[in-house]
Amino acid sequence: MLLGHFIFFPFFGFGFVMYFLPSIIALARSKRDTLAIFLLNLFLGWSVIGWIVALVWAAKSDVAAVAR
């Protein structure tokens, strides 16, 4: 029974990390829109399109803000 827990945890942990990969990337890159990327990933990450949009958004560079 104890062996089942050791086998189940890595698969659950890997799936969790893969699901939230766009959010992790956004956090690691200190994106301006980290919260928005996380919310998109949380609510629409189950769909492949939502996950890809969040991943692209997290990976692309921030445009420098123009101060006037």
N, CA, C and O atoms as a GROMACS GRO file, in nm:
protein
  272
    1MET      N    1   0.083  -0.120   0.000
    1MET     CA    2   0.000   0.000   0.000
    1MET      C    3   0.087   0.126   0.000
    1MET      O    4   0.055   0.224  -0.067
    2LEU      N    5   0.196   0.122   0.074
    2LEU     CA    6   0.285   0.238   0.081
    2LEU      C    7   0.353   0.263  -0.053
    2LEU      O    8   0.379   0.378  -0.089
    3LEU      N    9   0.382   0.157  -0.126
    3LEU     CA   10   0.445   0.170  -0.256
    3LEU      C   11   0.355   0.245  -0.354
    3LEU      O   12   0.404   0.319  -0.440
    4GLY      N   13   0.224   0.227  -0.342
    4GLY     CA   14   0.130   0.297  -0.429
    4GLY      C   15   0.138   0.447  -0.413
    4GLY      O   16   0.122   0.520  -0.511
    5HIS      N   17   0.163   0.495  -0.293
    5HIS     CA   18   0.176   0.639  -0.270
    5HIS      C   19   0.301   0.694  -0.336
    5HIS      O   20   0.299   0.804  -0.391
    6PHE      N   21   0.409   0.620  -0.333
    6PHE     CA   22   0.533   0.665  -0.395
    6PHE      C   23   0.523   0.666  -0.547
    6PHE      O   24   0.588   0.747  -0.613
    7ILE      N   25   0.443   0.578  -0.603
    7ILE     CA   26   0.426   0.574  -0.747
    7ILE      C   27   0.329   0.682  -0.792
    7ILE      O   28   0.350   0.743  -0.897
    8PHE      N   29   0.222   0.707  -0.716
    8PHE     CA   30   0.119   0.803  -0.752
    8PHE      C   31   0.169   0.947  -0.745
    8PHE      O   32   0.137   1.027  -0.832
    9PHE      N   33   0.248   0.981  -0.644
    9PHE     CA   34   0.288   1.119  -0.622
    9PHE      C   35   0.368   1.179  -0.737
    9PHE      O   36   0.338   1.292  -0.776
   10PRO      N   37   0.468   1.112  -0.793
   10PRO     CA   38   0.542   1.175  -0.904
   10PRO      C   39   0.453   1.203  -1.026
   10PRO      O   40   0.471   1.305  -1.092
   11PHE      N   41   0.360   1.116  -1.056
   11PHE     CA   42   0.272   1.140  -1.170
   11PHE      C   43   0.179   1.257  -1.142
   11PHE      O   44   0.156   1.339  -1.231
   12PHE      N   45   0.126   1.265  -1.023
   12PHE     CA   46   0.039   1.377  -0.986
   12PHE      C   47   0.119   1.506  -0.985
   12PHE      O   48   0.071   1.608  -1.035
   13GLY      N   49   0.238   1.504  -0.928
   13GLY     CA   50   0.323   1.623  -0.923
   13GLY      C   51   0.366   1.668  -1.060
   13GLY      O   52   0.368   1.789  -1.087
   14PHE      N   53   0.400   1.576  -1.148
   14PHE     CA   54   0.441   1.610  -1.284
   14PHE      C   55   0.325   1.672  -1.360
   14PHE      O   56   0.344   1.771  -1.431
   15GLY      N   57   0.207   1.617  -1.347
   15GLY     CA   58   0.089   1.672  -1.413
   15GLY      C   59   0.055   1.811  -1.362
   15GLY      O   60   0.017   1.898  -1.440
   16PHE      N   61   0.069   1.832  -1.233
   16PHE     CA   62   0.043   1.963  -1.173
   16PHE      C   63   0.142   2.066  -1.226
   16PHE      O   64   0.102   2.178  -1.260
   17VAL      N   65   0.268   2.030  -1.234
   17VAL     CA   66   0.370   2.122  -1.284
   17VAL      C   67   0.348   2.150  -1.432
   17VAL      O   68   0.361   2.265  -1.475
   18MET      N   69   0.313   2.050  -1.510
   18MET     CA   70   0.288   2.071  -1.653
   18MET      C   71   0.165   2.158  -1.676
   18MET      O   72   0.164   2.240  -1.767
   19TYR      N   73   0.062   2.140  -1.594
   19TYR     CA   74  -0.059   2.220  -1.610
   19TYR      C   75  -0.031   2.367  -1.583
   19TYR      O   76  -0.080   2.454  -1.655
   20PHE      N   77   0.047   2.395  -1.479
   20PHE     CA   78   0.076   2.533  -1.441
   20PHE      C   79   0.209   2.583  -1.496
   20PHE      O   80   0.262   2.682  -1.446
   21LEU      N   81   0.264   2.517  -1.596
   21LEU     CA   82   0.390   2.559  -1.657
   21LEU      C   83   0.387   2.704  -1.707
   21LEU      O   84   0.484   2.776  -1.683
   22PRO      N   85   0.282   2.750  -1.774
   22PRO     CA   86   0.280   2.891  -1.815
   22PRO      C   87   0.288   2.987  -1.696
   22PRO      O   88   0.355   3.090  -1.704
   23SER      N   89   0.220   2.955  -1.587
   23SER     CA   90   0.225   3.040  -1.468
   23SER      C   91   0.364   3.038  -1.404
   23SER      O   92   0.412   3.141  -1.356
   24ILE      N   93   0.427   2.923  -1.403
   24ILE     CA   94   0.561   2.911  -1.347
   24ILE      C   95   0.661   2.992  -1.431
   24ILE      O   96   0.747   3.060  -1.376
   25ILE      N   97   0.648   2.984  -1.562
   25ILE     CA   98   0.737   3.061  -1.650
   25ILE      C   99   0.715   3.211  -1.631
   25ILE      O  100   0.812   3.287  -1.625
   26ALA      N  101   0.589   3.253  -1.622
   26ALA     CA  102   0.559   3.395  -1.601
   26ALA      C  103   0.617   3.444  -1.469
   26ALA      O  104   0.670   3.554  -1.462
   27LEU      N  105   0.607   3.364  -1.366
   27LEU     CA  106   0.661   3.401  -1.235
   27LEU      C  107   0.814   3.407  -1.239
   27LEU      O  108   0.874   3.497  -1.181
   28ALA      N  109   0.876   3.312  -1.307
   28ALA     CA  110   1.022   3.308  -1.316
   28ALA      C  111   1.076   3.425  -1.398
   28ALA      O  112   1.186   3.474  -1.372
   29ARG      N  113   1.000   3.470  -1.497
   29ARG     CA  114   1.044   3.580  -1.583
   29ARG      C  115   0.999   3.717  -1.530
   29ARG      O  116   1.027   3.818  -1.594
   30SER      N  117   0.930   3.720  -1.416
   30SER     CA  118   0.880   3.844  -1.355
   30SER      C  119   0.797   3.926  -1.453
   30SER      O  120   0.820   4.045  -1.473
   31LYS      N  121   0.699   3.858  -1.514
   31LYS     CA  122   0.612   3.924  -1.610
   31LYS      C  123   0.522   4.024  -1.540
   31LYS      O  124   0.485   4.006  -1.424
   32ARG      N  125   0.486   4.131  -1.612
   32ARG     CA  126   0.394   4.231  -1.558
   32ARG      C  127   0.256   4.172  -1.534
   32ARG      O  128   0.189   4.207  -1.437
   33ASP      N  129   0.213   4.082  -1.621
   33ASP     CA  130   0.078   4.026  -1.617
   33ASP      C  131   0.076   3.886  -1.558
   33ASP      O  132   0.002   3.800  -1.605
   34THR      N  133   0.156   3.861  -1.457
   34THR     CA  134   0.164   3.727  -1.398
   34THR      C  135   0.029   3.681  -1.344
   34THR      O  136  -0.008   3.565  -1.364
   35LEU      N  137  -0.043   3.769  -1.276
   35LEU     CA  138  -0.173   3.730  -1.222
   35LEU      C  139  -0.272   3.696  -1.333
   35LEU      O  140  -0.346   3.598  -1.322
   36ALA      N  141  -0.275   3.775  -1.438
   36ALA     CA  142  -0.365   3.748  -1.550
   36ALA      C  143  -0.330   3.616  -1.619
   36ALA      O  144  -0.418   3.540  -1.657
   37ILE      N  145  -0.201   3.589  -1.634
   37ILE     CA  146  -0.158   3.463  -1.694
   37ILE      C  147  -0.198   3.347  -1.605
   37ILE      O  148  -0.244   3.244  -1.654
   38PHE      N  149  -0.181   3.363  -1.473
   38PHE     CA  150  -0.220   3.258  -1.379
   38PHE      C  151  -0.370   3.231  -1.386
   38PHE      O  152  -0.412   3.116  -1.388
   39LEU      N  153  -0.452   3.337  -1.391
   39LEU     CA  154  -0.597   3.319  -1.396
   39LEU      C  155  -0.641   3.254  -1.527
   39LEU      O  156  -0.729   3.168  -1.528
   40LEU      N  157  -0.580   3.294  -1.637
   40LEU     CA  158  -0.609   3.230  -1.765
   40LEU      C  159  -0.572   3.083  -1.760
   40LEU      O  160  -0.647   2.997  -1.806
   41ASN      N  161  -0.456   3.054  -1.704
   41ASN     CA  162  -0.409   2.917  -1.692
   41ASN      C  163  -0.499   2.835  -1.600
   41ASN      O  164  -0.528   2.719  -1.627
   42LEU      N  165  -0.544   2.896  -1.491
   42LEU     CA  166  -0.628   2.827  -1.394
   42LEU      C  167  -0.764   2.792  -1.452
   42LEU      O  168  -0.811   2.679  -1.438
   43PHE      N  169  -0.828   2.888  -1.519
   43PHE     CA  170  -0.965   2.867  -1.565
   43PHE      C  171  -0.976   2.808  -1.706
   43PHE      O  172  -1.072   2.738  -1.735
   44LEU      N  173  -0.880   2.836  -1.793
   44LEU     CA  174  -0.888   2.786  -1.930
   44LEU      C  175  -0.773   2.694  -1.968
   44LEU      O  176  -0.763   2.652  -2.084
   45GLY      N  177  -0.687   2.662  -1.873
   45GLY     CA  178  -0.574   2.575  -1.902
   45GLY      C  179  -0.614   2.433  -1.937
   45GLY      O  180  -0.537   2.361  -2.001
   46TRP      N  181  -0.734   2.391  -1.896
   46TRP     CA  182  -0.781   2.256  -1.927
   46TRP      C  183  -0.803   2.239  -2.076
   46TRP      O  184  -0.793   2.129  -2.130
   47SER      N  185  -0.834   2.351  -2.144
   47SER     CA  186  -0.846   2.342  -2.290
   47SER      C  187  -0.707   2.363  -2.348
   47SER      O  188  -0.630   2.444  -2.297
   48VAL      N  189  -0.676   2.293  -2.450
   48VAL     CA  190  -0.541   2.302  -2.508
   48VAL      C  191  -0.514   2.444  -2.558
   48VAL      O  192  -0.402   2.495  -2.542
   49ILE      N  193  -0.613   2.508  -2.617
   49ILE     CA  194  -0.595   2.642  -2.670
   49ILE      C  195  -0.565   2.742  -2.559
   49ILE      O  196  -0.477   2.826  -2.574
   50GLY      N  197  -0.638   2.734  -2.448
   50GLY     CA  198  -0.614   2.824  -2.334
   50GLY      C  199  -0.475   2.805  -2.276
   50GLY      O  200  -0.410   2.902  -2.237
   51TRP      N  201  -0.430   2.680  -2.270
   51TRP     CA  202  -0.296   2.652  -2.216
   51TRP      C  203  -0.189   2.707  -2.308
   51TRP      O  204  -0.090   2.764  -2.261
   52ILE      N  205  -0.206   2.691  -2.440
   52ILE     CA  206  -0.108   2.740  -2.537
   52ILE      C  207  -0.104   2.893  -2.535
   52ILE      O  208   0.004   2.952  -2.541
   53VAL      N  209  -0.220   2.958  -2.528
   53VAL     CA  210  -0.224   3.105  -2.521
   53VAL      C  211  -0.151   3.153  -2.397
   53VAL      O  212  -0.074   3.249  -2.404
   54ALA      N  213  -0.175   3.089  -2.283
   54ALA     CA  214  -0.106   3.128  -2.159
   54ALA      C  215   0.044   3.105  -2.170
   54ALA      O  216   0.123   3.186  -2.122
   55LEU      N  217   0.085   2.996  -2.234
   55LEU     CA  218   0.227   2.966  -2.250
   55LEU      C  219   0.295   3.069  -2.340
   55LEU      O  220   0.404   3.116  -2.309
   56VAL      N  221   0.232   3.104  -2.451
   56VAL     CA  222   0.289   3.203  -2.542
   56VAL      C  223   0.297   3.339  -2.473
   56VAL      O  224   0.397   3.409  -2.486
   57TRP      N  225   0.191   3.376  -2.401
   57TRP     CA  226   0.188   3.503  -2.329
   57TRP      C  227   0.298   3.509  -2.224
   57TRP      O  228   0.360   3.613  -2.205
   58ALA      N  229   0.322   3.398  -2.156
   58ALA     CA  230   0.426   3.394  -2.053
   58ALA      C  231   0.565   3.398  -2.114
   58ALA      O  232   0.658   3.451  -2.052
   59ALA      N  233   0.581   3.343  -2.233
   59ALA     CA  234   0.714   3.333  -2.294
   59ALA      C  235   0.755   3.457  -2.371
   59ALA      O  236   0.874   3.482  -2.388
   60LYS      N  237   0.657   3.534  -2.419
   60LYS     CA  238   0.696   3.650  -2.501
   60LYS      C  239   0.748   3.764  -2.412
   60LYS      O  240   0.717   3.772  -2.293
   61SER      N  241   0.828   3.850  -2.471
   61SER     CA  242   0.891   3.959  -2.398
   61SER      C  243   0.791   4.071  -2.372
   61SER      O  244   0.701   4.097  -2.453
   62ASP      N  245   0.808   4.136  -2.258
   62ASP     CA  246   0.726   4.253  -2.227
   62ASP      C  247   0.772   4.370  -2.311
   62ASP      O  248   0.892   4.389  -2.333
   63VAL      N  249   0.678   4.448  -2.358
   63VAL     CA  250   0.710   4.570  -2.432
   63VAL      C  251   0.739   4.680  -2.329
   63VAL      O  252   0.665   4.696  -2.232
   64ALA      N  253   0.844   4.752  -2.351
   64ALA     CA  254   0.880   4.858  -2.257
   64ALA      C  255   0.770   4.964  -2.254
   64ALA      O  256   0.720   5.007  -2.358
   65ALA      N  257   0.732   5.005  -2.132
   65ALA     CA  258   0.629   5.106  -2.115
   65ALA      C  259   0.688   5.245  -2.143
   65ALA      O  260   0.798   5.278  -2.097
   66VAL      N  261   0.615   5.325  -2.220
   66VAL     CA  262   0.660   5.459  -2.254
   66VAL      C  263   0.606   5.556  -2.149
   66VAL      O  264   0.484   5.567  -2.130
   67ALA      N  265   0.695   5.626  -2.082
   67ALA     CA  266   0.652   5.725  -1.982
   67ALA      C  267   0.651   5.862  -2.048
   67ALA      O  268   0.748   5.903  -2.112
   68ARG      N  269   0.540   5.931  -2.033
   68ARG     CA  270   0.528   6.063  -2.094
   68ARG      C  271   0.520   6.167  -1.986
   68ARG      O  272   0.509   6.286  -2.015
   0.00000   0.00000   0.00000
